[in-house]
Amino acid sequence: MCERDGAMADPDWIGPPVERAWWSWDGREAQLQLKREGSSIRDTWRQPVAGGALHKVADAERAGLDAPDPVYDAARRRMVFVRNGDVFLRELGSGALVQLTRTGAAESQPRFAADGGVTWRAGHDWFLWHADGGTVQVASLKAEKDPNARPKDDSLRGQQLRTLSTLRRDRELREAQRAQEESWRRADPTRAPAPAFLGDEVEIVDSSLSPDARHLLVVTKKKGYEEGREGRMPTYVTESGYEEFEDVRTRVGRQDPAPHTLWLVDADDGRVRELKTDALPGIATDPLAALRKAAGKEPLKGLRPIQAGGESGPAVRWSDDGRLGAVMLRAVDNKDRWIAGVDLEAARLQPRHRLTDPAWINWNFNDFGWLPDNRTLWFLSEESGYSHLYTQAGAEKPRQRTSGQWEASSPVVAADGGGFLFLCNRAWPGDYEVCALDLASGQVRELTALDGVEDFSLSPDGRQLLLRYSDSWLPPQLAVAPAAGGPARVLTDTRAAAFKARDWIAPEYVQVPSKHGAGTIWGKFYGPKDYQPGRRYPVVMFVHGAGYLQNVSERWPNYFREQMFHQLLVERGYLVLDLDYRASEGYGRAWRTAIYRQMGHPELEDYLDGLDWLVAQRQGDRDRAGIYGGSYGGFMTFMALFRAPGTFKAGAALRPVVDWTQYNHEYTSNILNTPELDPEAYLRSSPIEFADGLQDHLLIAHGMIDDNVFFRDSVVLTQKLIELRKDDWEIAPYPLERHGFTRADSWLDEYKRILRLFERTLK
C-alpha cells in the first residue's frame, strides 16, 4: 500500500531538496546545503554557475566558504558575513578573505560602518573594526544598576549630609574622582567605552548600533516577567525506562507577552534615555474596549503595551550614514503596527506609518528599511488589502509603489538603488515569480517564468539572480537568471532516479465558486485521466494545516507525502480536492481575516462548496465523501464531522486542535482574542463544543509528545466522546512523535489507517 508506493517511506528516496543556497564571492558558483542520505547531517556542495556537476565541499575546503545573507558596502566592492558564529570580510575584487573574529561568542548583525569599517554584536557588546586599527569595543550594555549613580533622594540621607561635614566631604571626593576618571577616559582613545547601565529590573531583548557608531537603540522587557503557568508533558517511551516530563508552553490568555521598552543609548558616554510611545497614533485607544466592557473587565488605562520587531527580521533599521533610524512596533493586542523614526537629539519617536486592522496584523509583510539615498524609508503594508511596497521621503506622505490583487513579498533593494526585486504572484495566487520595480518610472515587470520561485538572491555584482524554485513534483532546485530579466538556466536536479521514473499525476488547478460570498476558492484537484460515463466517484477532501498557509501553488507542496497519498487514492478510484480555504496565505487581507472570532465556520462553507463543485463538475458522489488533515486540518475535520453531520461519511483528524483555549497565545489571540475577553469566540470555534454532532466514522491520530498541539487535546475529546456514548470512532497514539512526525514507520502506520478508513466507509 502506502509503503510500496513510496508515499510514506523515508523521503530520502525522493532525493534531497536544495534547502539553502548562496553565492560565492566571484559569482561563479552557488554554494548550497543538501541533507545526507540516512542522516540528519547537511553537507555543503558547490555548483558551478556555468554548468557542470555538483562538488561536495571537503572538510579542508570549508575555511574558504562564503555564507548566506552577506551584507555589501555601498559600492558592492566588499561583503561581510557570519560563518560558524564568526565575522568574515571578503574583498570582491581579489577574493581576499579576512577573518575578523575567532571567539567562542556568537557574533551577529555585521554591517559596514559609515566610515568604511565593520561593526558587529557579541552578546550585549558592540565592536568596530578598521583595517588600519584593528578591533575596538564601541559599546557595552548592562542590565545592572549604575554603581556610580547618585542614590535616590531620602530625607534621612539628606539630614546626615547636612549635619556631618565629614560625610559631605567624602562624597565630594568620590564625585571628583569619578569626574576625573571620566575625563581621562574621554581623552584617552585606548580606553574602552563607558558601559550603558539599563538598571537591574530589565532584561535586554535586542539592540542595534548605528553605522556611525554613535547611538544604540535597545529593547528591554521586565526582568522575571511571569508569562503564565507552563504545562508539563509526560514522555512514556524513554531510554531511562522511567516516565519523564517536559516543560511546555503556556496556554492562550494566561498572561500577555512581556511588553517591551525602547531606549536610546549614547555609545560614547553610556547615557540612557527612554523612548516614550505616547506619540504613536492610536496608542491610547483600546480596540478591545467593547469586548472588555461586555466581559465585565476594567477599561484599559494609559497607553497600550507594545513589542518591538516581528517575523520579518530586526526591529531596527538604520540609514547607511547612521543619521536616521526606524523601529517597527506592534501592539500586544495585535491590532496595530507602527513604523517610527527616531529623533536622536530629543530622544523621541517620530511616527512614520501606522497599519491598523480590527481583526489582526499579519505576521508577514512587515519588511522595512532605507534606500541608499539615506532619506527615503521603504516598507511593506497590507493597508490596500494586499501586501504592497511603499516609500516615504522625509516628511512626505507614503507613496504606494505597487498595486493590484496580488502580494509583494521578500523585497530586496536593487544593486543600483533605483528599485526593488521581490516575489510576486500576479498571474494567479499560486504562481510565484521574481518581479522588479523601477522607482523612477513606477514600472513593475516579471523577471522570471519558473512559476514556483521559492526565494532568490542577487549576485555580488548585482547582475545575476540565484533562484531556488520548485514544482508540484520537483523539490526545490537551483537556477540562475539575469537580474535584468531573461531565461533561467537550471543548475541542479537532485531527485533520485526512482522518483523521476514514476508517472506522477499533475494536479489540476481549479477555481471553485463560493456560494457564501467569498468569490473564488482555489484548489488542487487530483482525478483520473479518463472518466467512466455515468460513474460516480468517491471523494476525499484534504485540509492543509497551519491555517495561514498556501498549499494550492505551483511549488513543491508542504504536504508532499499527502500528495503522493492522493495519487494512490486516485489509482484506487477516488477523486481528491485540496483547497486553500479562507484564512489561507496568498489571497490578501480579507481572505486571511475572514475567520476572525469564528474559526472553522467560513472554512467549512468553502469545503461544502468544494463538495458541490465535485458533484457538479467531476462526477463526485455526494454520498461517499470523506475528509482529512493534520493540525489545523485536523481541527477542520472535527468541525466538518461535528457541524455538518452526514455530509462526510468519514474523517481522519491528525494532531488536531480540540479546544482553542489550550493552544498558544501568539497564534490564537490574534484570531480569537483571549478567552477571558472573548469567550464567545472560543465557544464558537472549539470543536469540543460541537462533539455531540458526531454521527459518522472518525479516526484521531496524535503524537503523544506533541509540544505544539498537546496530546491532551485528543485525550480530552476521547473522554467527551465516551461520555456522549458515540460509536464508530477510534484513536491512534504515537508515543515517540511530536507535531510533525519524523519516523517513516509512524507515517506508514498512520496513513494505512486512513486508507483503511476510507476503503471501509466510502467504497
Buried (B, 14 or more C-beta within 10 A) or exposed (E): BBBEBBBBBBBBEBBBBBEBBBBBBBBEBBBBBBBEEEEEEBEBBBBBBEEEEBEEBEEEEEEEBBBBEBBBBBEBEBBBBBBEBBBBBBEBEEEEBBEBBEEEEEBEBBBBBBEEBBBBBBEBBBBBBEEEEEBBEBBBBBBEEBEEEEEEEEEEEEEEBEEEEEEEEEEEEEEEEEEEEBEEBEEEEEEEBBBBBBBEEBBBBBBBBBBBBBBBBBBBBEEEEEEBEEBEBEBEEEEEEEEBEEEBBBBBBBBBBBBBBBBBBBBBEBEBEEBBBEBBEBBEEBBBEEBBEEBEEEEBEEBBBBBBBBEBEBBBBBBBBBBBBBBBBBBBBBBBBBBBBBBBEEBBBBBBBBBBBEBBBBBBBBBBBBBBEBBBBBBBBBBBEBBBBBBBBEEEEBBEBBEEEBBBBBBBBBBEEBBBBBBBBBBBBBBBBBBBBBBEEEEBEBBBBBBBBBBBBBBBBBEBBBBBBBBBBBBBBBBBBBBEBEEBBEBBEBBEEEBEEEEEBEBEBBEBEBEBEBEEBBBBBBBBEEEEEEEBBBBBBBBBBBBBBBBBBBBBBBBBBBBBBBBBBBEEBBBBBBBBBBBBBBBBBBBBBBBBBBBBBBBBBBBBBBBBBBBEEBBBBEEBBBBBBBBBBBBBBBBBBBBBBEBBBBBBBBBBBBBBBBBBBEBBBBBBBBBBBBBBBBBBBBBBBBBBBBBBBBBBBBBBBBBBBBBBBBBBBBEBBEEEEBEEBEBBBBEBBBBEBEEBBBBBBBBBBBBEBBBEBBE
